[in-house]
Amino acid sequence: MILPIIIGIIILSLTVLVLERNIKSRMAFYAFCGSLLLALSITGYGYYTSTSNQYEELDESAIRHITAQQLAFGEWYTVYKKKLDAMDYCWVSYYHIIRDFKNEDITLREAYTRLNQLESNVVNLHNEIYQMTPPISLDDINYDLTLSILKKTKAYSDAQLRTVRATKMTADPDKMPTDNHDVQLGYLNDAMIGNSPDMLFTASEINALRRNLTIPEVN
C-alpha cells in the first residue's frame, strides 16, 4: 500500500519539475497543478470511501456471524444446563437417602427401594446426556470447546450412575451380611466414596467460548 504511494509521489514530482521548465505561462502551470491535485483528491477520497465501506461490510458480516454462533450455542447450552440441574437434583436425592438411613428415618429396605427408583431416573438422564452433540453450525474451535464440555459431563454422568448403582447393590437387604445399622451405613459410605466422581470443571471451556462469542467493541 505504501510503495504505490511513494512511486506516485516521485512520478508526480518529476512531472511537476518537467512541466515547470517547459510551460511558459505561469497561469497555465498553476492551473494544471490545481487540476492535477483536484483529480488526485477526488481519486483518493473515492478510494478511502470504498475502503471504509468495505471494512464496514466486513464488520457487519463478522457481527452477523458471531450473533449466529451465539444463538446456536445459547440454544444448546439452555438444554445442557437443564441436564446439569437434573444431575444436581439426583445428587440431592441420593444424599437425602443416605442421610435418612443414617438417621434411621428409613429402613435398609426402604433405602434400597428409593435407590432403585433413583437409579432408574439416573439411567434415563445418563442416556439423554449421551444423546447430546455440539451444534454443527459452530466454528471448529467453538465446536471443539463444546465437545470438551460434553466429554467431561459424560464422564461425570458415568460416575454418578456408577455411584448410585453401587450403593443400591450394597443396600440390597437380601445380600447385606450384617444387621448392625452402623456397619450397614459403613458399607453404603464405602460404596459412595469409592465411586463418586471428581468435580466437574468446565470453566476454562466456558470462558473461552464467552471470549469467542463476544462481539468486539468498535472504537
N, C-alpha and C positions, 0 to 999 in steps of 0.2 A: 504493500500500500504506500509506504514512504518513498520507495525507489521511483515509481512513476511520477510522483510529485516533484522530486528533485530533478529528474530528467526534464519535466515540463518547465520548471523554473529556469534551468540552464538554456533550453531552447528559446524560451521567451526572452531572456536577457540578451542572447545573441541576436535574436530578431530585432529587438529594440535598438541595439547598437548599430546594426547594419542599416536599418531604416533611418536612424537619426543622421547618418552620414550621407544618405542618398536622397532623402526627401528634402527639397529646398524650402518648402513652405512649412514654417513652424506650426501654423494653424492646422495644416493637413496632418502633420506628425502627431500633434496633440489629439486631434480628432480620431486618428487611427488608434492611438494608445487607449483613448477613452472607450472606443467601441470594443477593443480587444478585452479590456478589463471588465466591461459590462457583460460581454459574452461569457468570459470565464466565471464571473459571479453567478450568472444565471445557471450555467452548467453545474457549478459547484453546489448551488442551492438545490438544484434538482436532484443531484446525486445524494446529498445529505438527506433530503426529504424521503427519497425512495429507500435509502438505507434505514432510516428511522422507522418507516412504515414496516419494513421487512422485520426489524427487531421486535416491533410491537406485535406483529402477526406471530412471530416465533414465541414470544412471551405468552400470548393468549393461547396458543396451541399447547404450550407446556402446562399452563394453568388448567386447561381442559383435561389434559392427560392426568395430572395429579388428582384433580377432582374425581375423575372416573376411578382412579386407583383407591381413593378414599372411600368411595361408595362401595366398591367391591369388597374391600377389606372390612368396612364397617358392618355390612350385612353379615359377613362370615363371623365376625367377632361377636355380634349380638347372639348368634346361635351358640357359639363356643362358650360365651360367658354363662349362658343358661346351663350348659353341661357342667361347668365348674361349680355353679351354685348347687346343682343336683348332687355332685360328688361331695360337697361340703355337708349337705343335708344327710347323706348316707353316713358320713363320719359321725355326725351328731347323734344319729340314731344308734350307731354302733356303740359309742361311748356311753350312751344312756343305758343300753342293755347291760354293759359291763358294770356300770355304776349301780344299777338296780339290783343286779345279782350280788355285788359286793356288799350292799346294804341289806341284803336278804329281803328285799321287797318282792322279789320273784324267785321261784324255784329254778333249779337247773333245767328242768324240762321246759319251763316257760321261757327261759333264756334260749334254749335250743330252738324252740318254735319261732321265737322272734328273729333269731339269727338266720333261720332257714328262709323266712319271708324276706329279710333284708338281703340275703344272698340273691334271691330272685330279682329284686329291684336292681342290685348292683350289676348283675349279668346283663339285664336289659340296657342299662346305661353304658356299660362297657361296650356292648355291640354298637350302640349309637355313636359312640366316640370313634370307634374303628371305621365307621362308615363315612366319617368326615374327611374331606380333602380340601386343600387350599383352592381358592378361586383361580381358574385357569387364565383369567384376564389380567392377573397380576404380572408385573415385570419379573424377570428372572430372580433378581435379588430379593424382592419382596415375597415372591413365591417360596424361595428357599428359607427365608426367615419364618414364614408362616408354617412351612413344613417342619421346621425345627421345633416350633411350639407344639405342633401336633405330636411329634415323636416323643417329646418329653411327657406330654399329657397322657399318651397311650401307655407309656411305661409306668406312670403313676397310677393309672387306672388298673393296669395289670396287678400292681402291688396291693391296691385296695381290694380287689376281688380275691386275691390270694389270702389276704389277712382275714377277711370275713369268712371265707370258706374254711380256712384252717381252724379258726375259732369255733365255728359251727361244728365241725367234725370233732373237735376236742370236747365240746359241750354235750355231745350225744350221751344221754343218760344210760343207754344200754351198753356203752363202751367205757364209761368213766370207771376207773379202777378203785375209786375210793368214795366214801360217803362223807368224808370230812370237808366241810364247806371251805375252810381256809386253803386246804390243799387243792380243791377243785378250782378255786379262784386263782391259785398259783399257776395251774395248768393253762387256764384261759389267758392269764397275763403273759405267760411264756409264748403262747401262740400269737398273741398280739405283737409283742416285742420282736419276735423272730421273723415276722413277715411284713411289718409296717414299712411303708415307703419313705424315702428321703423327701425333704421338702421339694415342692415343685417350683423351680426358679426359671422364670421366663422373662425377667426384667430386661435383660440385655437385648433380646429379640424385640420386645415391645418398644423399647427406647429407640432402637434402630429403625423400626417401622414408623414410629412417630416422626423421626427426623426426615425419613424418605417421603412421607406423605404430608409434610407441611409445606404449604405454598410459600416460597421465599418472598420476603418483603422487597418491593421495588423502590430504590432510592430516587 
